[in-house]
Amino acid sequence: MNAGMWAWIKISSKIELYDETTKYHYLYPIVNKYIKKLYAIGNKEERWIVGLMSGTSMDGLDIALCHIIGSGNTTALEVVRFVTKRYPDEFRSRVREVFAKRSIDQQVLCGLHAWVGQIHGALVNEALREWGVAHADVDLVASHGQTVFHAPRSLTDNTSYPNSTLQIGDGDHVAVTTGIITVSDFRQKHVAAGGEGAPLAAYGDYLLFADKQQTRILLNIGGIANFTLLPATGSGGGSFATDVGPGNTLMDQYMQAKLGMELDSDAGVAATGAVNDQLLAALLDHPFFGMPFPKTTGPELFNLQYLADAQRASATEGLSVNDVMATLCAFSASAVVSAIQQVAYLHGHPAVYVSGGGLHNPLLMQGIRKGLDDIVALPFDALGLLPDAKEAALFAVLANETVAGDAANASAIQDSPAVCMGKISFPE
């Protein structure tokens, strides 16, 4: 029988299938209560989803309680509550044992995959308790996990393996710890369908923020900086998301190595240094910056070894910590500005909206705004969404599409597979 001729009719204690060719009805009992629950969630008009995001900066777990109505291009999102649960030093130090490293202890990685899932689940429980939200009132948890290695072919130059990426924090552990159906491991479907696993922001950005009149560039500055280009929907232009280079990752790594600090708060160190033009030129001298959009990268490239190589090439090993930080900040700003300028001239006068941790670095934002000249860069609040909550909320939208949407909703995104993403884990 042709599978395309079957129609799902309804669900009660059974699934009813209707064969449009023979006109027969078939009843099948449902055994697993969570399959029934998942089906019911997908058929609701609105859903409550907790989105989770833990970025490469590893400062904490972003938790967004999202109220979502509809799906596809009719999706309406409200972030009802948001918090970043800061990670203790022990958490960061354990994850850094395997983060962006080619040689690691497999037993540590195996243990972390489970442990991070349990920690994330416990932090969700803590947030819901603090908000006075009952677990039974939450339909889904959308868990990004913690990226520990990103290996697209374009970055590794190794064609023996397909594109790959790895996020730890097992979804089953999140589901069991919270008692809530969990959608996780979103990036694997993107890779399996021919993508590079990043950036995924284009999917939620397109569904939520594409505008009929205004061309928008949605810039997110996390550990890695990326943007989504959203041409005005009436222009016929294609949307895409791309990484553009380092955001905070090199600055954070350098601060940790030299000063034992997690980050340069308010650019206090960088602001007292001077940009070294020779080092800046060496940092910008990499084939990645000449690659066409879209493209992806990570701390696997932009790390302390990358900085050491650039200092050696520019004979700047003797620079002060302050001058190196000032130059690293200028490096991130230059990469962002150059990337935006490459697409801006094709789209008249686009508006730039900024989210991510880099938004809180005044020196970095000063460099970006100065470089963009007459292109205005606004905080993401201008679009009605708290900038720090954006990534967690976007993964809630991806989970919403997985249970209630359609892959065709992403078909307008260029050079990225039209897929629904995420693996589903039941609490029992």
Helices and strands as residue ranges (DSSP letters): G 3-5, E 6-11, E 14-19, E 25-29, H 33-43, E 46-54, E 60-69, G 72-74, E 76-86, H 89-96, H 106-131, G 135-137, E 140-151, H 153-156, E 164-168, H 171-178, E 182-184, H 187-192, H 201-209, E 216-221, E 224-230, G 233-235, E 240-246, H 249-259, G 265-267, G 270-272, H 277-283, G 287-290, H 304-314, H 321-344, G 345-347, E 351-355, G 357-360, H 362-372, E 377-379, G 380-383, G 387-389, H 390-404, G 407-410, E 423-425
